[in-house]
Amino acid sequence: MKTHRYMGTLFAHSTFDRPNYEKNYALYQEFILRAIIDEDGPMAVKQQQVFSSPFGQPGPMPRPRRQCIT
């Protein structure tokens, strides 16, 4: 069985072709990274706490999808 990976982006692909993309992204980068860290950081900490708890039980693993986007 092969492993397939799909990665999406926050922006449409045409966004990266805009003339001022690098300059505008630099302004937006700090905001979006802070939002991701503030939202996902506490969740990741809680998950790690569950893994180290003697009461933590692993849940069901998702079944592999047969159809992948390449």
PyRosetta script that sets phi, psi and omega in degrees:
from pyrosetta import init, pose_from_sequence

init()
pose = pose_from_sequence("MKTHRYMGTLFAHSTFDRPNYEKNYALYQEFILRAIIDEDGPMAVKQQQVFSSPFGQPGPMPRPRRQCIT")
pose.set_psi(1, 133.6)
pose.set_omega(1, 177.4)
pose.set_phi(2, -91.5)
pose.set_psi(2, 152.4)
pose.set_omega(2, 174.4)
pose.set_phi(3, -100.0)
pose.set_psi(3, 129.8)
pose.set_omega(3, 177.7)
pose.set_phi(4, -113.8)
pose.set_psi(4, 145.3)
pose.set_omega(4, 179.5)
pose.set_phi(5, -125.2)
pose.set_psi(5, 134.4)
pose.set_omega(5, 175.3)
pose.set_phi(6, -117.9)
pose.set_psi(6, 129.9)
pose.set_omega(6, -180.0)
pose.set_phi(7, -127.4)
pose.set_psi(7, 124.6)
pose.set_omega(7, 176.4)
pose.set_phi(8, -100.6)
pose.set_psi(8, 170.4)
pose.set_omega(8, 177.3)
pose.set_phi(9, -125.8)
pose.set_psi(9, 158.5)
pose.set_omega(9, 178.9)
pose.set_phi(10, -70.4)
pose.set_psi(10, -28.5)
pose.set_omega(10, -175.9)
pose.set_phi(11, -112.9)
pose.set_psi(11, 153.9)
pose.set_omega(11, 173.0)
pose.set_phi(12, -64.1)
pose.set_psi(12, 151.0)
pose.set_omega(12, -178.1)
pose.set_phi(13, -58.7)
pose.set_psi(13, -32.7)
pose.set_omega(13, -179.9)
pose.set_phi(14, -65.3)
pose.set_psi(14, -21.3)
pose.set_omega(14, 179.3)
pose.set_phi(15, -59.9)
pose.set_psi(15, -37.1)
pose.set_omega(15, -175.9)
pose.set_phi(16, -71.4)
pose.set_psi(16, -14.6)
pose.set_omega(16, -179.8)
pose.set_phi(17, -92.7)
pose.set_psi(17, -4.1)
pose.set_omega(17, -178.9)
pose.set_phi(18, -66.9)
pose.set_psi(18, 146.7)
pose.set_omega(18, -175.7)
pose.set_phi(19, -61.5)
pose.set_psi(19, -36.5)
pose.set_omega(19, -177.3)
pose.set_phi(20, -102.4)
pose.set_psi(20, 22.7)
pose.set_omega(20, -175.1)
pose.set_phi(21, -57.2)
pose.set_psi(21, -50.3)
pose.set_omega(21, -176.3)
pose.set_phi(22, -59.8)
pose.set_psi(22, -44.4)
pose.set_omega(22, -179.6)
pose.set_phi(23, -65.1)
pose.set_psi(23, -46.7)
pose.set_omega(23, -178.9)
pose.set_phi(24, -67.5)
pose.set_psi(24, -36.9)
pose.set_omega(24, 179.5)
pose.set_phi(25, -65.7)
pose.set_psi(25, -37.3)
pose.set_omega(25, 179.2)
pose.set_phi(26, -59.4)
pose.set_psi(26, -36.7)
pose.set_omega(26, 177.9)
pose.set_phi(27, -69.7)
pose.set_psi(27, -35.8)
pose.set_omega(27, -175.5)
pose.set_phi(28, -85.0)
pose.set_psi(28, -25.6)
pose.set_omega(28, -172.2)
pose.set_phi(29, -56.6)
pose.set_psi(29, -48.3)
pose.set_omega(29, -177.6)
pose.set_phi(30, -62.3)
pose.set_psi(30, -40.9)
pose.set_omega(30, 179.8)
pose.set_phi(31, -63.2)
pose.set_psi(31, -49.4)
pose.set_omega(31, -174.8)
pose.set_phi(32, -69.7)
pose.set_psi(32, -39.3)
pose.set_omega(32, 178.8)
pose.set_phi(33, -64.9)
pose.set_psi(33, -40.2)
pose.set_omega(33, 177.7)
pose.set_phi(34, -63.8)
pose.set_psi(34, -41.2)
pose.set_omega(34, 179.5)
pose.set_phi(35, -63.0)
pose.set_psi(35, -41.6)
pose.set_omega(35, 179.7)
pose.set_phi(36, -65.6)
pose.set_psi(36, -46.0)
pose.set_omega(36, -178.7)
pose.set_phi(37, -63.9)
pose.set_psi(37, -43.6)
pose.set_omega(37, -179.1)
pose.set_phi(38, -66.4)
pose.set_psi(38, -32.4)
pose.set_omega(38, -178.2)
pose.set_phi(39, -84.2)
pose.set_psi(39, -46.4)
pose.set_omega(39, -173.2)
pose.set_phi(40, -88.9)
pose.set_psi(40, -25.2)
pose.set_omega(40, -177.0)
pose.set_phi(41, -58.0)
pose.set_psi(41, -53.8)
pose.set_omega(41, 179.9)
pose.set_phi(42, -61.0)
pose.set_psi(42, -34.6)
pose.set_omega(42, 178.6)
pose.set_phi(43, -65.0)
pose.set_psi(43, -42.9)
pose.set_omega(43, 179.8)
pose.set_phi(44, -64.9)
pose.set_psi(44, -37.9)
pose.set_omega(44, 177.8)
pose.set_phi(45, -62.7)
pose.set_psi(45, -45.4)
pose.set_omega(45, 179.3)
pose.set_phi(46, -61.9)
pose.set_psi(46, -40.8)
pose.set_omega(46, 178.7)
pose.set_phi(47, -61.6)
pose.set_psi(47, -42.7)
pose.set_omega(47, 179.4)
pose.set_phi(48, -65.4)
pose.set_psi(48, -36.0)
pose.set_omega(48, 177.5)
pose.set_phi(49, -64.2)
pose.set_psi(49, -39.1)
pose.set_omega(49, 178.4)
pose.set_phi(50, -65.4)
pose.set_psi(50, -40.9)
pose.set_omega(50, -179.3)
pose.set_phi(51, -61.2)
pose.set_psi(51, -32.2)
pose.set_omega(51, -177.7)
pose.set_phi(52, -92.7)
pose.set_psi(52, -1.4)
pose.set_omega(52, -179.6)
pose.set_phi(53, -83.2)
pose.set_psi(53, 140.4)
pose.set_omega(53, 176.3)
pose.set_phi(54, -68.2)
pose.set_psi(54, -15.0)
pose.set_omega(54, -180.0)
pose.set_phi(55, -94.1)
pose.set_psi(55, -8.8)
pose.set_omega(55, -179.3)
pose.set_phi(56, -69.8)
pose.set_psi(56, 131.1)
pose.set_omega(56, 177.3)
pose.set_phi(57, -119.2)
pose.set_psi(57, 132.9)
pose.set_omega(57, 177.8)
pose.set_phi(58, -65.2)
pose.set_psi(58, 140.4)
pose.set_omega(58, 178.0)
pose.set_phi(59, -88.7)
pose.set_psi(59, -179.2)
pose.set_omega(59, -179.9)
pose.set_phi(60, -68.2)
pose.set_psi(60, 143.6)
pose.set_omega(60, 176.8)
pose.set_phi(61, -87.1)
pose.set_psi(61, 142.6)
pose.set_omega(61, 177.8)
pose.set_phi(62, -67.3)
pose.set_psi(62, 147.7)
pose.set_omega(62, 178.0)
pose.set_phi(63, -76.5)
pose.set_psi(63, 144.6)
pose.set_omega(63, 178.0)
pose.set_phi(64, -63.7)
pose.set_psi(64, 141.8)
pose.set_omega(64, 176.0)
pose.set_phi(65, -86.5)
pose.set_psi(65, 136.8)
pose.set_omega(65, -180.0)
pose.set_phi(66, -77.5)
pose.set_psi(66, -38.7)
pose.set_omega(66, -175.7)
pose.set_phi(67, -93.4)
pose.set_psi(67, 122.6)
pose.set_omega(67, -179.3)
pose.set_phi(68, -124.1)
pose.set_psi(68, 151.3)
pose.set_omega(68, 176.1)
pose.set_phi(69, -89.2)
pose.set_psi(69, 127.8)
pose.set_omega(69, 178.9)
pose.set_phi(70, -118.7)
pose.dump_pdb("model.pdb")
